Amino acid sequence: MEHNIFDFGLEFYKGKKVLITGHTGFKGTWMCALLVQAGSQVVGYALEPPTNPSIFVLSGMAQRIHSVIGDIRDLEHLKSVFMEEQPEIVIHMAAQPIVRESYKNPVYTYEVNVMGTVNVLECVRLCKSVKSFVNVTTDKVYLNKEWEWGYRENEELNGYDPYSNSKSCSELVTSSYKNSFFLSTEDVAISTVRAGNVIGGGDFAVDRIIPDCIRAAMQGQEIVVRNPYSIRPYQHVLEPVTVYLMIAGKQYEDIRYAGSYNVGPDDADCYTTGELVTLFCEKWNQATGDRMVWKNMSDGGPHEAKFLKLDCSKLKMTFGWRPIWNVEQTMEKIVEWTKAYRSQEDVYMVMCHQIEEFVGK
């Protein structure tokens, strides 16, 4: 079976009540857009959008879903939303997601990424309407030995920096709740999904390479690259987001699909940061006639892994999944979105068009 979101069915989500934490962020907004197109009843719970500008605001997403502004650390507020909304499916994406920020604010990072997960799982435990739960973590949960082969789901979890380690802890919290409270086949189906580096139109975060490229392009400046030799697996945001929905839907129908899964690109899409920025410059210059260039400005910042890759065999064998867009296609979509944003076009329509292209493959 070839991967196509309609194979298990975005149609599956029509009319279903789905609660997303972290919906105001980059990935969360793309998730909302997919579910809105599917006809879901979408409830979001998150802080105000984390960036300005924000894809959540630019896409008008607050007017398309039921958006609740709240702190994932506030258990009582979160619990009241669960009890009022009675969701069937919960996808937990709320996080402090930046490695460098985790060095500056480790306590906050652990509060959000660990106790936030505890709070969501406690609400799932108490809310009897929930049938399927997916906790979104990261490829950085693994103890990274920087070897040349990909990490599998049974490898040791022990992220190095506070962000990575807090997400490792989030995985362990999920496992503990699953073992303690959800062992019956009649209970909630619970999975964790570990995604590689995600890029796409509308990411304005700090300390991320594609947003740095876009900011430089918008201002007509050189792109500053602090570590051009780090190798990462890059994938379009729709790759993992559709996988989250696929797993949530499949385990809703059959709890035997619940587990831990990696989602990342094929080996050919493991790029150095320098190679990725060069590709951005090529695509941007072709599309705009600009002459973007980049420069190496290594700043000797805090520890970051030089090489990290996932083995996605389990996902491929279980669901017949395969990546849709390679990095070159992904970069074209990023440039398309960014040009529309620069021209003050309707970026939500660009998102819808890209979603239709992606799921139609």
Disulfide bonds with the S-S distance in Angstrom:
none
